[in-house]
Amino acid sequence: MELGKLQLEVEFRLDLEDFLETIRTRESRSRKLTRLILMTIGTTLVAVLLATPFLMRDVPGFLAAFLLGVLPLAVLMVILPWYYKPDRFYRSYYGTFVFNNCRTEVAEEGIRVSTDSTESMLLWKGLSGYAETKTQLVLTAGMVQYIFPKRLIEQSVFAELVALVKTKTRPTNK
């Protein structure tokens, strides 16, 4: 398949940090907020549990039931959200990925991304959008993301790439 006149050519090698940055920026705000809410509720429950023995001296049966029922829930709501940080999980899961040297050709009709072992082509109309952050440009086509890190591409070439992408596709809604 021919993509038309070549407009730009970029060669770079992604690393794990570039990949994780893309995942972090794509994580929904609701997931971050859910962890924060669980930790706040759990901390409040732990504070109440610690204060309960001082406030209720004459109801030991209720206190025992309260501590046995609510304490595990409170600990789970504090410890699990604190321990489960997506970045920690992603780093261990994706740490074994191999990032090959990537050659990207940007043409009138689309882009071609090739490595030593693979090649993929995508037309501009197949892209569902793009997102630009402080550190990278990410083109999205369904579940596939093409990552262009700013630090690995010459600034004038990167600016030209961003301008071209803005004319060919639309921004991704966050």
N, C-alpha and C positions, 0 to 999 in steps of 0.2 A: 504494500500500500504506500502510495506516495503522499507526503504531507505538504507538498508545495515548496515554495522558496524558503530556504533556511534563513532565519532571522537572528538567531542567537545560539551559541553553543557554550555549555558550561560543564566542567568536570570537577568532581569533588568526592570525598568519602565521608559518609555520615558516621557518627559514633553513637554510643548508647545515650549520652546526654542529650543529643539532638532529638533522638527518638522519644526519650522520656519527657522532654519539654513539650513535644506535640501532644502526648497523652495528657499531661497536666493541664494544658490550656483547653483541651477538649472535654475535660471532666466537667460535668454539669455542676452548677452552683448548688443545686438541691442536695447532691451527695455530700458536699462540703458542709452545708448547713445542717444536714441530718446528724453528722458526726458531732458537730458543735452542740446541738440540742441534746443529744444523748449524754454527752459528757456533763452538760450543765445540770440536767435532771439527776444524773447519777451522783454528782458531787453534792447536790442539795440533799438527796436521800441519805448519803453517808453522814453529812453534818447533822441531820435529824436523828439518825441512829446513834450517833455519838452523844447527842444531848439528851436523848430519851431516858437513860438510866438516872440522870440527875433530876429530871422533872417528875418522873413517875416512880416513886419509891414503894407505893402500897399496892401495885398491881403486877406482881412478878410473873404470873401465868400469861397475861397479855403481852408483857415485855418479851418473854421467851418466844412466844408465837410470832411476835412482830420481828424480832431479831432473826429468827430462823426463816421467816418468809420473805422479808424485804431485804435483808443484808445481802444474800446472794444476787438478787436483782440489782441492787445498787452497785455492788462490786462489778458485775458484768457491764453495767451501763457506764462505768468510769474506765475500767481497765480495757475492755475490748475496743471502744472507739479510739482510745489513746494508742493502743498497740497496733490496731489495723490502720496503717497509713498506706494508702494506695502506692505511694512512691516506693516504700520499702518492698511491697509485694511485687510491683512492676520491675524493680531493679533486680530482684532475685529471679524472677521469671524470664525476663528478656536479656539477662546478663550473658546468656550463652549464644545469643544471636551473632551472626557474622555479617558485618556491613562491608560489602565489596565496593571497590572504586566504581563510581557511577558517572556515566557520560549522558548528558541530557541535551537533546537538540530541540530547539523551539522553532517551529515553522509556521507558515500562514494558516494551515488547517488544523494543527495540533502539536503534540509533543511526542518525542520518542526518547525513552529512557532505556539505556543498555548497560549491562555489566559484562563481565567475562563470560558468564553462563546464560544470561537471559536478555531478552529484549521485549519491551512492551510499547505499544503506540496507543495514543488516545486523542481523539478529535476534541477540539474546543467545545463543541456542542455536547460532548459526553461528560464534561465536568459539571458537577453540581454546585461548585462555588470555590472560593478561595478565602483564606484568612491570613492577615499579616499581623505579626506580633513584633515586639522589639528585637527578637533574635532570629526570626525566620518567616518564610512565606510557605504556606501549605495549600496545595491544590487538592481538592477533594472530588473523587468520583465514586459515589456510593460508599463502600467500605474501604476503598483504596485511597491512600493519601500520598502525595508526592511532596517531599520535604526539601526546601531550599534554604539552608542555613546562611545567614548574613555573614558570619565570620569566615566562611570558606569561599565566598564569592567576592570578587572585586566589586567595590561599591558602585562604580559607574555601570558595570554590567548588571548588578542587582537592581539598580534603579530602572534600567531599561527593561529588565524582566518584569518588574512590578507594573510598569506603565503598560507593557504589552498584555499582561494578564488582566489588568483593569479594563482594557478595551475589548477583550475576548470573552470574559465571563463576569459573573456578579459575585458580590461578597457573600460568604456563608453567614447565616443567622446564628448567633450564639444563644 
